[in-house]
Amino acid sequence: MNHKALSACVLAAFAAGAAAGATAAPEVEVLHYWTSGGEARSVAELKKSLTAKGVTWKDFAVAGGSGENASTALKARVISGSAPSAAQVKGPAIQEWGKEGVLANIDAVAVAEKWDSLLPPTVAAIMKYKGNYVAAPVNVHRVNWLWVNPAVLKKAGATAPATMDEFFAAADKIKAAGMIAVAHGGMPWQDTTIFESVALGVGGPEFYKKALVQLDQAALTGPVMLKTFDALGRIKTYIDRDAAGRDWNLATAMVINGKAGMQFMGDWAKGEFAAAGKKPGVDYLCLPAPGTAKAYTFNIDSMLMFKKAKAEDQKSQLLLASAIMSPEFQEVFNLNKGSIPVRSGVSKAKFDSCALQSMADLESSSKSGALVPSLSASMAVGTAAQGAIMDVIARFMNSKMSSQDAVAALAKAAKTK
Ligand code: GAL
């Protein structure tokens, strides 16, 4: 059954229930953290497609980049026995929630719509708990990007960097010209965003996998990790004094308006450029983070479904899952979000040069083994180890901690279970 047929059949069931006076209007409560300009435009599309199916959208937005606040809110709701229909949860955290026994099985729609044949096997595996689909994937974000304002480069007499050395040369020139070289928000997940791109650039994908996915102690304590912290320490010197606590999208705005030259950030930043009416290749450049052109750190957003007691709530969940996977939604959502569709069968026609590059690099990196999960975006390791690792990186960014001490602390943090 395709998603249109499923919608029709679920809605017919609602109509029958309503006629008998038994069923309330279908509703989905969705917990998400898509509150910046580009994100809000994207989530509005999801709401629109649900409304078109006759489902009422109950918005449960919790602001805060990368979803730390949203995750706290979710835990409180689940513990109190009032889980939302769906929540923006991704990566290994899906398995952690599965173990709690609170997830809904959405195979009724996933099997009917043949999700296994539409999704890459690695993605399908992330969306399943013990073989059953429990989450619907929304997109693929690439994290190892550098967002650059070409007008700032020009003013500073700098050129677009492809390597770490070129990056530092450009940063020196931008700083010397009196502008901020690196736009950044001092928050642990943003610190880790820079850290992971530097680790990938300095050490390559095999090192990244060993150190930041397998948490291999030899890789964590070796010379490449020391070099990574040395480079990160140097990057600190190009960040302005007011970075502490700054939201990621405000840092992106500094690049958009020419106050700063460059930002390390996933391509949700592109959603901000797009919302501001800026054109890639003209007003801004999307460059692979220095030294990482052949690799790809992925971040897949997904909506995790929670067990609901009422039949009508379960049905609206299936409609939400079906809407998320529809080609129409995957196209319009990702055009606004800066990401690319996660499923096959979506037209590439309207996507811009950054998205096309992301699509091509996703394919080539997956063939070459250079496709790796993003640590900062919660795709690489369990939540406990991730939290401990991000704490160390944040401490390094906010103190005079030496690279040696950071390496030792990181290796210890990686043992957190
Ligand atoms: C990521 C998420 C993106 C984007 C970003 C900033 O973790 O996957 O969709 O919203 O955080 O909040």
Residues whose N, C-alpha, C, O or C-beta is under 5 A from the ligand:
A	BS01	GAL	Y33 G64 G65 S66 W268 N299 D301 A377
